[in-house]
Amino acid sequence: NLISFGPFGEHTVNASWVAVQELKKLGLGSEVDLHVYEVPVEYQTVQSLVPSLWKQYHPLLVVHVGVSGMATTVTLEKCGRNHGYRGLDNSSFCPDSQCCIVGGPDCINSVIDMESVCKRVAASGLGVAVSVSKDAGRYLCDFTYYTSLYLSHGRSAFIHVPPLGKPYSGEDLGRALQAIVREMLELLDQAEKIHCQQHFH
């Protein structure tokens, strides 16, 4: 499953949704069942939609994609944070608790080794710069990521993309997403095989 966001603020066309649509065109190969969703930039929609998608599909991995006006690279987020949500969404709403899951841990890391994904994609000569971050920004991106990490016990990923043309096109970002998600699935597959071997011994 790939989930990205709709328009907000100055981002009348959200680069993350353009990138995800490009990835949908490219595909991930015949073995991967890819579902894509555009999510409104609203806390309450995220709170209802993300759990319903996990229940409906039981996916191996959910990858969230969002745009960051400050990003100049495609950025892999290592973790989601539970507290500090003060920014109003597109409906001028903000959670009273200013957190994702009351009583949840402060920070949840993805099971995917983002440094390893970053190195492998960089070595592939993609022509798109990729970096790793520990701060998804305490807005809807971070809120969605934490919610998904909490529900999936870490089987989620978040990718921030720069705005279109700064410097990459939608096609560039689509190719980058394809390479990144393939590496993530490969790492999950390797981890699964190691886990199975440990059970056989």
Disulfide bonds with the S-S distance in Angstrom:
none
